[in-house]
Amino acid sequence: MTTNTIPAPVTLSAKHLLGIEGMSVMTMHQLLDRASYFADHMTQDVEQTLKGSTIVNLFFENSTRTRVSFEVAAKKLGASVLNISVAGSSVKKGETLIDTATTLNAMHPDILVVRHHAAGTPYLLSQHVDAAIINAGDGRREHPTQALLDALTIKRKFGHIEGLRIAICGDIANSRVARSNLYLLGGLGAEIRFVSPSTLLPPSIGDLGVGVYHDMREGIKDCDIVMMLRLQTERMEGRETPSQHEYFNLFGLDSEKLQDAAPNAMIMHPGPMNRGVEIDSLIADDHERSLIQKQVEMGVATRMACLEALYHSMALVK
Amino acid sequence: MSLLLKNAHIICPVQKIDDAGFLVIKDGHIAAVGTGAYSNEQSCDEVIDLKGACVSPGLVDMRVQSADPGAEHLETVDSLLAAAAASGVTSLISLPDTNPVIDNAAMIDSLLLRSSRSGGPRLHLYGALTKGQNGKEMAELGMMAEAGAVGFASGAHSIQDSLMMRRILTYATMFDKVVIHHCEDYQLSDKGEMNEGETATRLGLIGIPDAAESIIVKRDIELVRLTKARYHVAHISTAAALDEVRRAKAEGLPVTCDTAPAYALLNELAVNGFNTAFRLNPPLRSEGDRLAILRGLADGTIDALASDHLPVSQDDKAQPFGFAACGASGIETLFPMLLSLVENETLSLSRAIELASTAPARITGISGGSLETGLPADIICFQPRAAHRIETQNFLSRSRISPFQHHPAFGKLLYNFVGGDLVWRHDG
């Protein structure tokens, strides 16, 4: 899909990108259009809209794909990128967080890309630094760029998001991807269903305007997209499901359960996958049905659009 | 030496006075109190014309945590008493969660001695229920009672072992002291960061269900039925727990409870934005719970309102929400928030004084809470309707984190007398 007119860099109303919740539908569309433009020009040179900027990847939680994706995105637009990995500092917990932030602030970065295992950390940091902050995942709360790349993947496959029926399956309670996707894909007009064992659903989730299902086949029935979530074993307490064996039997996606979805239903997964736990390898690797590789590819384009939007918006304020 | 407070609005829940009148302090005690004008004004050495301001028993704050000994940078006995004096408190009872824990008679002796040197409001102490608040071995309740402990409290801890709790309640009956319990099922509240519900789900924070409180309240009430001990639920925060207390009271069991202003005036929505001043234990609850707390305050199911003062450092609050310490400074917001509840017509003035003065004194068996003649003159004079805002930089407490920062508030304290001595007066 190529666009005739080049979409302009997006102007944001907020200084930071802390989550999808509260984002206007117009901004969602603009970011997706701009990201789609970048996706079309992945192998070509694009305008260096981040030239002269300093972007710091500040990751308090292990991550390879997200960090690399942000780094590639920033570099493609001409930014200098600094990677700071503070993972494993859980002993000191947030103790050094403010100190780290103020130290970094003294180096005048333009954008901080922050991942932290505690919900709300990007809010806290935004009060202590001058840089714009992108939330690259905060605990169970939000992961806005993941939702945007998922939406971009869907939009480029189906041509639209409105009216699609999307099942998000698995460990909803511990998933920031589920929350961000609910706000984004729901906001763009898709019907969102959460399919999950009752112990892996956060309380009052139904109040957020989502259909809740405990039966996998019923939940994914006639769905255009089945998005599987990783079982977040590191955030679980070992009491949510009896075993991975039972989990795969009831909630793992295999070709048999997939028969109930819409005929051309596509499979998504934010990665990394637990093969044989939430998803059968045969399906994950089925290029006819799986968008999983596409999602990774769209990650770079999406993050280009987001980084650019923050830098562009800051420049307007200055 | 005698002092007449005239043209006063006298409020005494014990004598059921809520009317224009006067009060005479002589030799540290209340010599006369009544409605109308005092007939013997010329016999008084000093006269203060209050021009209609209120006179009531001083506040008795039954839930205060001092940080002294152990963390004097957060609070000392002196800073706590100064903050109390400026906030209309004439007696306060400090919880045992100091470092070391107040779990033996020597600790009680030493703190009572030190506070007697400070002067100002009266400091009383609770002894811990278990040694070092470990929840496993009973502390020396008898010797602490002899040393002057006015009751026994678990501080911020909760006894999980039902047999331990039964033994404590049974043992405490020998000394006729109240057992005050923070009710929290640690399994249900494990890793919990805020109240369970839609807000927690949206914020990605782990919820603490109301059952974490009500299960322990319910268990304890069953144990009170067995032991007939005097039992008090601290800082009750949920409608479910309140229902348990209401039923126990109807049955005639010796059960009482208190809550703190935060649970009457704030709800879980305050956590939006991750401001850690709103991280409390128990957590701020739902609006339905808050409304139940207001009903409980008005209908008497809740006996007392206490500050739940808990010194917490700025460093421990400047953290991601889930890592931040629970608690907030409260002693300087108790009175203004109490008067906010009067201003918004939840409580009458008389009921407000009963909640924050008369009832806490009655539950713990200490003096105060009444204007009856012959009692020590622990008295405050105040204008109840003066509007202002809470500004933590004005706190005398060393702990300046408050969920009520910038919150509208009411009341202006004019004078605070403890035993007839003026411990605080408003400038100008």
Contacts between the chains, C-beta under 8 A, distances in Angstrom:
chain1	res1	chain2	res2	distance
A	21	B	202	6.9
A	93	B	319	7.3
A	93	B	320	8.0
A	93	B	323	4.8
A	94	B	319	4.2
A	94	B	320	4.7
A	94	B	323	4.5
A	95	B	319	7.6
A	97	B	319	7.0
A	97	B	320	6.9
A	98	B	318	5.3
A	116	B	320	6.6
A	118	B	320	3.4
A	118	B	321	6.9
A	118	B	322	5.0
A	118	B	323	6.0
A	119	B	193	7.7
A	119	B	203	5.8
A	119	B	204	3.6
A	119	B	205	5.3
A	119	B	274	7.6
A	119	B	320	7.3
A	119	B	321	6.7
A	119	B	322	6.6
A	120	B	203	6.6
A	120	B	204	7.6
A	120	B	205	7.4
A	120	B	274	3.5
A	120	B	320	5.8
A	120	B	321	4.7
A	120	B	322	7.7
A	121	B	320	4.5
A	123	B	273	6.6
A	123	B	274	4.7
A	124	B	274	6.4
A	124	B	318	7.6
A	124	B	319	7.4
A	124	B	320	5.8
A	124	B	321	7.9
A	138	B	204	6.8
A	139	B	204	5.2
A	139	B	205	7.9
A	139	B	320	8.0
A	139	B	322	7.3
A	140	B	204	3.7
A	140	B	205	7.6
A	140	B	206	7.7
A	141	B	203	6.0
A	141	B	204	2.7
A	141	B	205	7.7
A	142	B	204	6.8
A	176	B	204	6.2
A	179	B	201	8.0
A	179	B	202	7.3
A	179	B	204	6.5
A	202	B	200	7.3
A	202	B	201	4.0
A	202	B	207	7.4
A	203	B	196	5.1
A	203	B	197	6.1
A	203	B	198	7.8
A	203	B	200	7.3
A	203	B	201	6.2
A	203	B	207	5.8
A	203	B	209	7.6
A	204	B	196	7.8
A	204	B	197	5.0
A	204	B	198	4.0
A	204	B	201	5.5
A	205	B	201	5.7
A	207	B	198	4.6
A	207	B	201	8.0
A	208	B	198	6.9
A	208	B	201	7.0
A	208	B	202	6.9
A	237	B	190	7.5
A	237	B	191	7.6
